[in-house]
Amino acid sequence: MDDFKSIKNWAIDERPVEKLVSKGSDALTNAELLTILINTGTRNRSALDIAKDLLEKGNQSLLELSKLSLADFKKIKGIGEKKAVTIIAALELGKRRQLSQALERPSISNSKSAYEILVTYFLDIVVEQFYVIYLSNNNAVLSVEKMSEGGMTATMVDARVIFKRALEITGATKIVLAHNHPSGNLTPSQADKLLTQRMKEAGKFLEFELLDHVIVGHNQYFSFADEGLM
């Protein structure tokens, strides 16, 4: 390609590394940040060109990109195993950073605050999983625990296991149920409704209050409490 120019031949203020140093990471596009991770291009393509290919593979979404496997990354021209591993590690660190921020939240005051804690647990998950948030009497989060994992459309939950764990956690008096719908359809199934009522009744018997049941899907959520289904 006659018009190809290596990044090292670009104007200094256009080079991603120099741009980050002078203007901060917030000033860079996703493609430019990926360019820094990729580091080097091929004979006829810059690292930025390869980064743009990566984003296209992930439909311009870092979330979708993080779902790709090592083999998927290596299918991109210019991405070998070392570069693929570097990018996967960086995306995983970003996910863990979000999770750490969520865990610092001291309490749950409404469905939105519950969702903000839960959403990081369901990132990149393509099967249905069931979690329980255990809370103190003043709604402080004591533990967030995965109880089961199923297929694309359902997961089985054992109420005995959930409340056995509740009795083991010192200070736990309340719980929030949560599971994801990988399809993105947030409408609760009849099974979801029956489970919620069963858990509510079991909680009353054991003196644990069920605050909510939250369904998570595609950056949205459905709250049983908000919809008056508790």
PEQUIJO-V922632 format. One record per backbone hydrogen bond with DSSP energy under -1.0 kcal/mol. NH is the residue of the N-H (numbers start at 1). CO is the residue of the C=O. Records with the same first field share a line. If there is no record, write none. Layout:
NH=CO + CO
This chain:
4=1
9=6
10=7
14=11
15=12
19=15
20=16
21=17
22=18
23=19
24=20
27=24
28=25
33=29
34=30
35=31
36=32
37=33
38=34
39=35
40=38
42=45
50=46
51=47
52=48
53=49
54=50
55=51
56=52
57=53
58=54
59=56
60=55
61=58
65=61
66=62
67=64
68=65
73=69
74=70
76=73
79=76
84=80
85=81
86=82
87=83
88=84
89=85
90=86
91=87
92=88
93=89
94=90
95=91
96=92
97=93
98=94
99=95
100=96
101=97
102=98
103=99
105=102
108=139
114=110
115=111
116=112
117=113
118=114
119=115
121=118
125=122
128=151
130=148
131=178
132=145
133=176
134=143
135=174
136=140
139=136
141=106
142=134
143=134
145=132
147=130
148=130
150=128
151=154
162=158
163=159
164=160
165=161
166=162
167=163
169=165
172=169
173=135
174=135
175=209
176=133
177=212
178=131
179=214
180=129
181=216
184=181
193=189
194=190
195=191
196=192
197=193
198=194
199=195
200=196
201=197
202=198
203=199
204=200
205=201
206=202
208=203
209=173
211=175
214=177
215=222
216=179
217=220
222=215
224=213
227=223
228=225
229=224
